[in-house]
Amino acid sequence: MILESRSIIFSDEELVLALRPLIESRGLVADNNVTGVDNKLDTDGEVSVTVTITDKDPVDFSSREVGAAVLNHCIEQGIPLPRGSYKELAIRGNHIALIVRLETGAASPEIDEGDE
């Protein structure tokens, strides 16, 4: 079996775009008011994000919220995400990454020398 792995890394600006519906659902405005994005692992080792907005308390988003937001954002942007793939959030450097893993092919029998 072959395992394909792809990382989709979100800049802070792109992550804020992905989180925008969640930010607005909390009665806040994301346009030009975001002063910071902090990505970290929570006590369970899951990715979480804190967004700081001018003159407001920081807003925390759980791994589940961030995961749904980035998946929806990828779909809206036309980024292909195979249905049968395993998806997980990770932190790469200072950014959130969506890791997409897909098993392809099957274990093949050994190749006979005459078949090469």
MDAnalysis code that builds the backbone (N, CA, C; Angstrom):
import MDAnalysis as mda
import numpy as np

u = mda.Universe.empty(348, n_residues=116, atom_resindex=np.repeat(np.arange(116), 3), trajectory=True)
u.add_TopologyAttr("name", ["N", "CA", "C"] * 116)
u.add_TopologyAttr("resid", np.arange(1, 117))
u.add_TopologyAttr("resname", ["MET", "ILE", "LEU", "GLU", "SER", "ARG", "SER", "ILE", "ILE", "PHE", "SER", "ASP", "GLU", "GLU", "LEU", "VAL", "LEU", "ALA", "LEU", "ARG", "PRO", "LEU", "ILE", "GLU", "SER", "ARG", "GLY", "LEU", "VAL", "ALA", "ASP", "ASN", "ASN", "VAL", "THR", "GLY", "VAL", "ASP", "ASN", "LYS", "LEU", "ASP", "THR", "ASP", "GLY", "GLU", "VAL", "SER", "VAL", "THR", "VAL", "THR", "ILE", "THR", "ASP", "LYS", "ASP", "PRO", "VAL", "ASP", "PHE", "SER", "SER", "ARG", "GLU", "VAL", "GLY", "ALA", "ALA", "VAL", "LEU", "ASN", "HIS", "CYS", "ILE", "GLU", "GLN", "GLY", "ILE", "PRO", "LEU", "PRO", "ARG", "GLY", "SER", "TYR", "LYS", "GLU", "LEU", "ALA", "ILE", "ARG", "GLY", "ASN", "HIS", "ILE", "ALA", "LEU", "ILE", "VAL", "ARG", "LEU", "GLU", "THR", "GLY", "ALA", "ALA", "SER", "PRO", "GLU", "ILE", "ASP", "GLU", "GLY", "ASP", "GLU"])
u.atoms.positions = np.array([
    [0.844, -1.174, 0.000],
    [0.000, 0.000, 0.000],
    [0.892, 1.241, 0.000],
    [0.448, 2.249, -0.673],
    [1.160, 3.532, -0.747],
    [0.358, 4.542, 0.059],
    [1.037, 5.339, 0.861],
    [0.389, 6.375, 1.643],
    [0.803, 7.733, 1.094],
    [-0.179, 8.480, 0.632],
    [0.069, 9.832, 0.111],
    [-0.277, 10.819, 1.216],
    [0.576, 11.809, 1.420],
    [0.348, 12.810, 2.446],
    [0.565, 14.192, 1.849],
    [-0.360, 15.088, 2.163],
    [-0.277, 16.449, 1.640],
    [-0.572, 17.412, 2.783],
    [0.163, 18.507, 2.848],
    [-0.061, 19.538, 3.858],
    [-0.582, 20.796, 3.189],
    [-1.685, 21.297, 3.695],
    [-2.233, 22.573, 3.228],
    [-2.014, 23.550, 4.377],
    [-1.095, 24.481, 4.171],
    [-0.697, 25.392, 5.245],
    [-1.409, 26.727, 5.069],
    [-2.009, 27.195, 6.145],
    [-2.792, 28.430, 6.134],
    [-1.998, 29.580, 6.730],
    [-1.860, 30.665, 5.982],
    [-1.284, 31.885, 6.554],
    [-2.273, 32.398, 7.597],
    [-1.826, 33.299, 8.465],
    [-2.736, 33.865, 9.458],
    [-3.926, 34.543, 8.792],
    [-3.671, 35.247, 7.688],
    [-4.745, 35.947, 6.985],
    [-5.769, 34.955, 6.425],
    [-5.285, 33.861, 5.857],
    [-6.181, 32.856, 5.281],
    [-6.950, 32.131, 6.386],
    [-6.289, 31.892, 7.517],
    [-6.966, 31.255, 8.644],
    [-8.083, 32.144, 9.175],
    [-7.833, 33.447, 9.256],
    [-8.870, 34.379, 9.705],
    [-10.038, 34.359, 8.722],
    [-9.751, 34.283, 7.419],
    [-10.836, 34.170, 6.430],
    [-11.649, 32.906, 6.668],
    [-10.970, 31.800, 6.953],
    [-11.662, 30.541, 7.210],
    [-12.506, 30.619, 8.482],
    [-11.991, 31.302, 9.492],
    [-12.690, 31.420, 10.776],
    [-13.735, 32.528, 10.796],
    [-13.768, 33.328, 9.772],
    [-14.652, 34.499, 9.751],
    [-16.111, 34.186, 10.101],
    [-16.711, 33.138, 9.524],
    [-18.104, 32.846, 9.915],
    [-18.250, 32.566, 11.412],
    [-17.273, 31.893, 12.006],
    [-17.325, 31.625, 13.446],
    [-17.130, 32.903, 14.255],
    [-16.206, 33.736, 13.806],
    [-15.970, 35.010, 14.499],
    [-17.236, 35.848, 14.482],
    [-17.856, 35.932, 13.306],
    [-19.071, 36.747, 13.168],
    [-20.247, 36.139, 13.921],
    [-20.284, 34.805, 14.053],
    [-21.374, 34.168, 14.808],
    [-21.298, 34.516, 16.294],
    [-20.130, 34.984, 16.720],
    [-19.952, 35.406, 18.116],
    [-20.156, 36.909, 18.282],
    [-20.697, 37.535, 17.232],
    [-21.021, 38.953, 17.310],
    [-19.839, 39.878, 17.116],
    [-18.749, 39.369, 16.550],
    [-17.550, 40.175, 16.340],
    [-17.348, 40.423, 14.853],
    [-16.532, 41.414, 14.547],
    [-16.223, 41.741, 13.155],
    [-14.746, 41.460, 12.925],
    [-14.449, 40.654, 11.896],
    [-13.062, 40.264, 11.631],
    [-12.343, 41.234, 10.700],
    [-13.073, 42.014, 9.927],
    [-12.447, 42.890, 8.929],
    [-11.506, 43.907, 9.564],
    [-10.223, 43.805, 9.241],
    [-9.199, 44.760, 9.662],
    [-9.107, 44.972, 11.172],
    [-9.769, 44.143, 11.959],
    [-9.734, 44.303, 13.404],
    [-8.899, 43.237, 14.101],
    [-8.433, 42.239, 13.369],
    [-7.646, 41.167, 13.972],
    [-6.219, 41.654, 14.175],
    [-5.763, 41.585, 15.413],
    [-4.409, 42.055, 15.715],
    [-3.450, 40.908, 16.006],
    [-3.983, 39.682, 16.154],
    [-3.106, 38.556, 16.414],
    [-3.807, 37.223, 16.273],
    [-3.027, 36.229, 15.871],
    [-3.510, 34.850, 15.767],
    [-2.468, 33.983, 16.467],
    [-2.921, 33.227, 17.473],
    [-2.018, 32.370, 18.222],
    [-2.468, 30.920, 18.070],
    [-1.596, 30.095, 17.509],
    [-1.874, 28.681, 17.311],
    [-1.121, 27.894, 18.373],
    [-1.798, 26.950, 19.011],
    [-1.131, 26.172, 20.054],
    [-1.815, 24.818, 20.199],
    [-1.157, 23.932, 20.942],
    [-1.756, 22.660, 21.287],
    [-2.400, 22.812, 22.661],
    [-3.641, 22.321, 22.794],
    [-4.319, 22.415, 24.088],
    [-3.838, 21.289, 25.001],
    [-4.451, 21.143, 26.161],
    [-4.012, 20.151, 27.143],
    [-4.186, 18.716, 26.643],
    [-5.046, 18.495, 25.662],
    [-5.250, 17.166, 25.082],
    [-4.363, 16.922, 23.869],
    [-3.494, 17.888, 23.541],
    [-2.625, 17.755, 22.378],
    [-3.308, 18.101, 21.072],
    [-4.485, 18.704, 21.156],
    [-5.232, 19.111, 19.967],
    [-4.894, 20.568, 19.619],
    [-4.970, 20.882, 18.334],
    [-4.704, 22.241, 17.873],
    [-5.831, 23.166, 18.323],
    [-5.475, 24.328, 18.825],
    [-6.463, 25.360, 19.132],
    [-5.917, 26.695, 18.644],
    [-6.829, 27.623, 18.440],
    [-6.460, 28.937, 17.905],
    [-7.095, 30.012, 18.770],
    [-6.318, 31.040, 19.071],
    [-6.837, 32.223, 19.752],
    [-6.664, 33.406, 18.820],
    [-7.759, 34.105, 18.568],
    [-7.745, 35.280, 17.702],
    [-7.948, 36.507, 18.581],
    [-7.074, 37.489, 18.410],
    [-7.186, 38.736, 19.151],
    [-7.741, 39.798, 18.218],
    [-8.805, 40.450, 18.679],
    [-9.482, 41.485, 17.898],
    [-9.402, 42.790, 18.681],
    [-9.155, 43.873, 17.985],
    [-9.012, 45.192, 18.610],
    [-10.138, 45.460, 19.603],
    [-9.757, 45.877, 20.810],
    [-10.683, 46.278, 21.871],
    [-11.643, 45.184, 22.317],
    [-11.310, 43.918, 22.095],
    [-12.149, 42.803, 22.530],
    [-11.289, 41.790, 23.261],
    [-11.921, 40.950, 24.051],
    [-11.209, 39.846, 24.688],
    [-10.810, 38.854, 23.607],
    [-9.680, 38.160, 23.776],
    [-9.281, 37.134, 22.805],
    [-10.373, 36.071, 22.664],
    [-10.506, 35.533, 21.454],
    [-11.523, 34.535, 21.159],
    [-10.820, 33.206, 20.889],
    [-11.210, 32.166, 21.634],
    [-10.604, 30.850, 21.481],
    [-11.476, 29.960, 20.601],
    [-10.793, 29.167, 19.756],
    [-11.479, 28.207, 18.894],
    [-10.868, 26.832, 19.116],
    [-11.726, 25.846, 19.314],
    [-11.276, 24.472, 19.550],
    [-10.819, 23.826, 18.244],
    [-10.169, 22.697, 18.384],
    [-9.710, 21.940, 17.226],
    [-10.882, 21.585, 16.314],
    [-11.982, 21.194, 16.897],
    [-13.171, 20.827, 16.116],
    [-13.673, 22.021, 15.294],
    [-13.717, 23.200, 15.917],
    [-14.174, 24.399, 15.214],
    [-13.216, 24.783, 14.091],
    [-11.917, 24.756, 14.395],
    [-10.910, 25.117, 13.397],
    [-10.936, 24.115, 12.243],
    [-11.025, 22.829, 12.577],
    [-11.065, 21.799, 11.546],
    [-12.227, 21.991, 10.588],
    [-13.416, 22.210, 11.131],
    [-14.597, 22.426, 10.286],
    [-14.431, 23.682, 9.436],
    [-13.879, 24.733, 10.038],
    [-13.712, 26.000, 9.316],
    [-12.732, 25.857, 8.152],
    [-11.598, 25.185, 8.373],
    [-10.618, 25.067, 7.286],
    [-11.111, 24.101, 6.204],
    [-11.844, 23.049, 6.595],
    [-12.426, 22.152, 5.587],
    [-13.417, 22.906, 4.698],
    [-14.311, 23.666, 5.322],
    [-15.274, 24.458, 4.554],
    [-14.573, 25.470, 3.656],
    [-13.528, 26.076, 4.176],
    [-12.784, 27.069, 3.397],
    [-12.135, 26.417, 2.175],
    [-11.549, 25.241, 2.363],
    [-10.933, 24.528, 1.235],
    [-11.983, 24.203, 0.177],
    [-13.150, 23.747, 0.612],
    [-14.227, 23.425, -0.328],
    [-14.649, 24.678, -1.086],
    [-14.842, 25.783, -0.373],
    [-15.244, 27.046, -1.019],
    [-14.193, 27.551, -1.999],
    [-12.915, 27.295, -1.719],
    [-11.830, 27.763, -2.583],
    [-11.501, 26.773, -3.696],
    [-12.189, 25.636, -3.732],
    [-11.955, 24.655, -4.778],
    [-10.692, 23.827, -4.593],
    [-10.205, 23.727, -3.369],
    [-9.018, 22.914, -3.087],
    [-9.481, 21.470, -2.943],
    [-8.959, 20.572, -3.762],
    [-9.450, 19.190, -3.720],
    [-9.076, 18.466, -2.425],
    [-10.087, 17.831, -1.838],
    [-9.910, 17.035, -0.629],
    [-10.587, 15.688, -0.875],
    [-9.804, 14.642, -1.086],
    [-10.411, 13.333, -1.353],
    [-11.329, 12.894, -0.211],
    [-12.502, 12.382, -0.546],
    [-13.488, 11.978, 0.466],
    [-12.960, 10.916, 1.423],
    [-12.276, 9.950, 0.920],
    [-11.828, 8.846, 1.752],
    [-10.536, 9.111, 2.491],
    [-10.080, 10.329, 2.467],
    [-8.792, 10.629, 3.086],
    [-8.943, 10.903, 4.574],
    [-7.859, 10.667, 5.292],
    [-7.765, 10.979, 6.711],
    [-7.282, 12.417, 6.810],
    [-7.954, 13.233, 7.597],
    [-7.593, 14.647, 7.712],
    [-7.311, 14.974, 9.179],
    [-6.259, 15.749, 9.395],
    [-5.945, 16.177, 10.751],
    [-5.310, 17.557, 10.723],
    [-5.453, 18.264, 11.834],
    [-4.819, 19.571, 11.984],
    [-3.469, 19.402, 12.646],
    [-2.542, 20.251, 12.257],
    [-1.218, 20.259, 12.864],
    [-0.707, 21.691, 12.860],
    [0.357, 21.912, 13.577],
    [1.018, 23.216, 13.558],
    [2.344, 23.032, 12.837],
    [2.548, 23.807, 11.794],
    [3.788, 23.780, 11.021],
    [4.414, 25.165, 11.128],
    [5.494, 25.250, 11.871],
    [6.088, 26.563, 12.128],
    [5.121, 27.355, 12.993],
    [4.691, 28.499, 12.508],
    [3.731, 29.340, 13.230],
    [2.345, 29.272, 12.611],
    [2.108, 28.293, 11.749],
    [0.852, 28.254, 11.006],
    [0.101, 26.951, 11.223],
    [-1.198, 27.023, 10.982],
    [-2.055, 25.843, 11.020],
    [-1.933, 25.126, 9.680],
    [-1.854, 23.807, 9.739],
    [-1.802, 23.000, 8.523],
    [-2.882, 21.940, 8.598],
    [-3.527, 21.703, 7.472],
    [-4.456, 20.595, 7.333],
    [-3.686, 19.493, 6.627],
    [-3.495, 18.376, 7.304],
    [-2.767, 17.244, 6.745],
    [-3.791, 16.291, 6.150],
    [-3.610, 15.958, 4.885],
    [-4.522, 15.061, 4.179],
    [-3.734, 13.811, 3.815],
    [-4.205, 12.648, 4.299],
    [-3.526, 11.379, 4.014],
    [-4.495, 10.460, 3.291],
    [-3.969, 9.784, 2.270],
    [-4.798, 8.901, 1.458],
    [-4.020, 7.636, 1.145],
    [-4.632, 6.504, 1.415],
    [-4.026, 5.238, 1.042],
    [-4.386, 4.961, -0.407],
    [-3.384, 4.696, -1.219],
    [-3.628, 4.412, -2.622],
    [-2.994, 3.086, -2.991],
    [-3.609, 2.419, -3.932],
    [-3.060, 1.156, -4.404],
    [-3.161, 0.085, -3.344],
    [-2.674, -1.054, -3.669],
    [-2.661, -2.179, -2.745],
    [-1.274, -2.757, -2.731],
    [-0.975, -3.482, -1.715],
    [0.315, -4.140, -1.663],
    [0.404, -5.089, -2.847],
    [1.440, -4.938, -3.641],
    [1.564, -5.777, -4.833],
    [2.545, -6.901, -4.565],
    [2.345, -8.003, -5.259],
    [3.280, -9.110, -5.087],
    [4.651, -8.698, -5.623],
    [5.655, -9.442, -5.201],
    [6.999, -9.142, -5.666],
    [7.066, -9.228, -7.194],
    [7.898, -8.411, -7.775],
    [8.054, -8.389, -9.225],
    [9.076, -9.444, -9.627],
    [8.672, -10.296, -10.566],
    [9.625, -11.273, -11.102],
    [10.613, -10.552, -11.976],
    [11.828, -11.037, -12.012],
    [12.866, -10.378, -12.803],
    [12.470, -10.270, -14.271],
    [11.699, -11.197, -14.783],
    [11.283, -11.163, -16.181],
    [10.239, -10.100, -16.455],
    [9.610, -9.558, -15.398],
    [8.544, -8.553, -15.567],
    [9.075, -7.137, -15.531],
    [10.342, -6.942, -15.232],
    [10.870, -5.575, -15.079],
    [11.080, -4.900, -16.395],
])
